[in-house]
């Protein structure tokens, strides 16, 4: 009895919390959005409320880029993960609009996905299925300026996702790379990390409108090059289909990685992958 | 003015939170421990309090395995990440004891590490530096039953860490694989994920006592085999030194991965990596 009292005492004194199961969720959806334009974001919010995303089932985290880029695409999910309370973390661009499906549909589509594959990690509305023999296979379910009316009828297994909209579970998280940055390929990066971790990515039939057809700006070629230099080491012999690009990784990464050490990897990152602003070294 | 009021209205109605910087920390250290034995855990807690880890600077999360293995090593950090409030998440075994260094020393060692390498992701007290030409290079700073008195004098860059004690920053998280399980290699898994993400792992001169010399039980060979089958695909041509094992990955993973797709990877996992018990995973 004396010993039991003493045991309880130290754990109580330190306020130990005994965890016996998974994290609980006080809310269903945690939206996280890189907000550059208040006008676009308000259009998204207004449409969200109209389609059933209310304070009862959703919270909205705005990564405030209205006056400056405080956050980039690679910061977003890791910033959200320690802030969100929802069961699902839903990343969106600020220029999407819920014109068709809403909260009930999203919950239903994710329930269907879980029934199909309990180990899913990422779900979105556009992605690459594969790139083989010069042919591009994509799965897309979206209304956007391309006006192609593309649809899927069931969850489609993909190897990349488009950044405009994607979902992960808070208790099954995937975190972005630390050695990439900017506003391209961060959903693709998440899909690579997810696959390495043993997860899988899907395009689900959840329909919204994206008011942009995809931006290929002056940063795109460098982002593409860095993504390739990074992932060809880890996916030797792999082809990769994204919505905006495709890769054939081949053998180059194996040559770069042979006999690798943490130190040699660090040197490689400094020469080839880090942004110049981070290392002060020009890319080669 | 009317438009501004309307804009504010939708964001206010939905309770939007605008995030403008990194997450704040209400406490310095979040300890997370797989607790199988109350007696051992209380010994650790008592020593922690004596060495300056108090409710003012620390919280203690106990993953409750006292009656059953509710959590394994691969669950721990992802369970802690959504629960912890500290700046640092400190994983420990329940059979460590703070016999030498304490809170002030740990904070100082981590400050020194950040000054040396701001991109560090993981820090521990024992790990593998490298495995080359048949030679095992380790960095160890611990008191344990082996009684070797091994020490480091500065942070040492390593490619793996021992599970008894390791630290990561809450705003720079690394998450364990979903396709491995059990009680071996989970710190090694974290180091592999960390390296892929662009982070780095270190052994730091923070001294504690570990009352076990490492357990090689009947699960070890299978865990070792699964770890190897998984990571030889992503680290073609790499040697890897752990505290309890070493690997020469060679070319086998490249052959397995050539022309890989998400579907072929899934099939590979089902055949070679998943534990039989995982076929009926509950979603939570």
Interface residues (C-beta under 8 A of the other chain):
Chain A: X6 X7 X10 X11 X13 X14 X15 X16 X17 X18 X19 X20 X21 X22 X23 X35 X38 X39 X41 X42 X45 X46 X48 X49 X53 X54 X55 X58 X59 X60 X61 X62 X63 X64 X70 X71 X78 X79 X81 X82 X83 X114 X118 X119 X121 X130 X157 X158 X159 X169 X170 X171 X172 X173 X174 X175 X176 X177 X178 X179 X180 X193 X195 X196 X197 X198 X199 X200 X201 X230 X234 X235 X236 X237 X238 X239 X253 X254 X257 X258 X259 X260 X261 X262 X263 X265 X266 X269 X273
Chain B: X7 X10 X11 X13 X14 X15 X16 X17 X18 X19 X20 X21 X22 X23 X35 X38 X39 X41 X42 X45 X46 X48 X49 X53 X54 X55 X58 X59 X60 X61 X62 X63 X64 X70 X71 X78 X79 X81 X82 X83 X119 X121 X130 X157 X158 X159 X170 X171 X172 X173 X174 X175 X176 X177 X178 X179 X180 X193 X195 X196 X197 X198 X199 X200 X201 X230 X234 X235 X236 X237 X238 X239 X253 X254 X257 X258 X259 X260 X261 X262 X263 X265 X266 X269 X273 X281 X282 X283 X284
